[in-house]
Amino acid sequence: MKLTANHITTRQGGFELRNISFSLNDKENLVITGASGSGKTMLAKALSGQLFFTGELKIDYSTDTHLFPKARHVEQRNTIKNRSNRIGGYYQQRYNSTDNEDSYTVSEELRFISNDEKRIDFLLSELSIAYLKDKPLLQLSSGEHKRFQIVKALLEPVQLLVMDEPFVGLDVASAKKLNEILTAVSTAGTKLVVIAGARHHFPDCATHVLELNNGIQKNFLKKEDFVAVNGAASQILNSSALPLRKSGMNFENAILMKNVTVKYNDKIILDNINWQVKKGERWLLKGRNGAGKSTLMSLVVADNPQAYSNEIYLFDKRRGSGESIWDIKKNIGFVSPEMVAFFDQSISCFDAIASGYFESMCLYKKLTEEQNQHIHYWLKTLNITNLAQKPLAAVSSGMQKLFLLIRSFIKNPPLLLLDEPCQGLDEFQTKEFVKLVDAICAQTDTTLVYISHHTNEVPACITNVMELEDGRAI
């Protein structure tokens, strides 16, 4: 199979991707890379027939193969349709038992594509999620959801597979297995086009790299040539210019959990967790996809109703002792893959940051002049003032995540909960973000709980580690 693109030009949300040209021969696979907002996802959609473009795209499908002569696009996050025919969902939905009953299971969703039970079982086993077969889709963690998407894409073997950041959100073991699977898929005849913002997400089977910069083709090189000539972008963050201050809140323990257990029906998600996070400590929470990390965070940030049936203390006060959800959230800066997925896309990037003052998914209150200036200072320091008034939907997924990360910092909270904060950020943004977290911890008394699967994304300020396995602390 051969793929040739000549002068591909497309527009979306006021952004133009222009004059993209490259050619891939049989057994050649492509990585599309570049900074967040450079047009990677737009190009992927154009190549898979999901976005109108001008120019020429020629795909010479093979006729001597069992693979279907079609393209499939695997997005970063799949849209879920429930039994009641609702599409999409809402934030916190995975913790609502009623909605979980309305959700299709993994096996039911896969059978909509194929009734080949042996292939379904094989793919689930290959990605180490056979245990999810009868689990409602809404209960999947971010990493489990990503692996489910990959199984769904591979269930119908196609000749062109376009994948948007397939390694993002996977633990180390799952990423290694996916790399092996992509190599096998390529060997079997499927041409792969993979979006990857960081070089450690380049699959081994990739042969060429197309680099984009602000909608323009910067490079089209063999992978080894690209790696040889492209060093990581470097920029020194001026941390002294950041508008940081100590919270001034007095407490001994930011988090205290005693024998905490969470279960849905007979499935135990967290099993007898005892955890003490003292003021000023910086914790790394680690574990494989589905180990219970995000569920643990949902208890702290007041997203999970099972917090009230457990003995949990926040800032030395027992949960359920009369405080409102907003009393809890006002002292916590939080971001997670689920929050990013369900955040209101219609508001401006500026208002998305400002909503952090009020812990809402939209901006309902008027800012004070001090709050307004504080946001502008952050935007200026990080050199993104030009994007402030754009709708969140009009900027790249990586930039959306960056704005929501700033949202978590904006009120100088005494507790920061960062659940896989670097998901979707490009290599440069990841390095700068990690430096930013270190600067915040160095200059404030902020307590930090940080979740990540990758050592290059973990700040140097981490002092304590807890690892979860099958819902238990090990």
C-alpha positions, 0 to 999 in steps of 0.5 A: 500500500502506498500513500501520497499527499500533495499540498494538503490544506485544511481549516478548522476553528480559524486555524489553517494547515497548509501545503502538506506534502509527503509520500509513504511506500509499502511498509513505511509508517509515519509519525506526525509530531510538533508542538501543541497547536501545530495542526497534528490532529487536523492532519490526522483527520484529513488523512482519515477522511474526517475533515475536508481539505484541498490538495490531493490525497492518493491512497493505493490500497492493496488488493492481495490482503485480508485487510479492509481497504479503508482508513480508521482514525483512533481519537485520543478519547472515544465518545461513549453511547449508553443504553438510553442512547445518550452520547458523551456523558458528564464529569463525575459520571463514572462514580454514579452507580445509576449511570453505570447500570446504563452503560454498555460493558466492554464486551457488548461495545466490542460486539457492535463491531465484531462477533468474533469472540476469539479475536475479542478475547485475544486482543483484550488479553494482548493489552492485559485487559481481559479482566475488563470484559464484563465491566461497564465502560463508564468505570474504566480508568483513563488508561483502561479507556485508552487500551479499550480504544486500541482493542476496538480499533484493531478488531476490524483490521484495516489497511490505514490506521491513524492513531492520535497519541495512542501511548498517552495515559498508558502505564509503562508495561502497557506502552511496551505491549502496544509498541509490540502490537503496532509492530505486529500490525505493521508487519501484517500489512497495515500502514500506521500514521501515529501522532506523538508529541514526544519522542519517547512515544514514537513507535519502533515500527515508524520509519518517517517523521513529519514535523509541523510548526504552526500549521506549516510542514517543517520537516519530513525525514527518516526517523533516525535522521529526525532523532539525530538532528532534533534536540529537545527544545530548551527554555529557562522558566523565570520562576522568580516572575511567577505570581506565587504566594503561600496559602497561609492556611493552618493544618497538620494533615492535608489528607488522612484516610483510615481503612478506606474501601470503595466498591461497586456491587461486588467489585472492590476498587480500593481496599483498606487504604490508610494514608497520611499526607502531612502539610507541605509533603509532595507525594507521587501516587503510582500504579498500573492503569486501573489500580485505583489512583484516580478513584482515590483522588475522587474521594479527596476532591469531593467527586465520589459520593462514597467518600461519606461512607469512609473515614476521611479527613481533609485539612484536619476536618472529617468529611461529612461533618457539615462542609459543602462540596465547595468548602472542600474544593476551594482549598484544592487545585485539581486537574485530571483527564476526565476533567479535561474531557468534559470541561465546557469547550465554549468558554474562552481560555481566559474564563477557563482559568478564571473558573478555578477561583470558583471551582465551576466548569464555567465562569458564573461570577464577576472577577475582582480586579486583583483576580483579573490582573493575577490571570493576566500575569500568569498568561504573560509569564507563560507567553500565551496572552495571545490565546486568552480570548479564543474559545477553548475549543479553538485551541489544540488539545495540548493547549486546552490541558495547559490552560486547565493546569493554570486553572488548578494553580490560579488561587494558590491552593494549599493542596494540589492534586495533579492526575496525569497532568502531562497527558497530551502536552508536547515534549517542550511543554512537559519539561516546562510544566515539570519545572513550573511544579518544582518552582511552585513547591520551592516557593510556597507551602503547597502540599502536592499529590502527583500521578504519572506513569513516566519518570521524565514527567515527575518533578524533582520536589517529590518526597514520598511515594505510594504505589497501588496495585489492584486497589491496595497500597503496596 
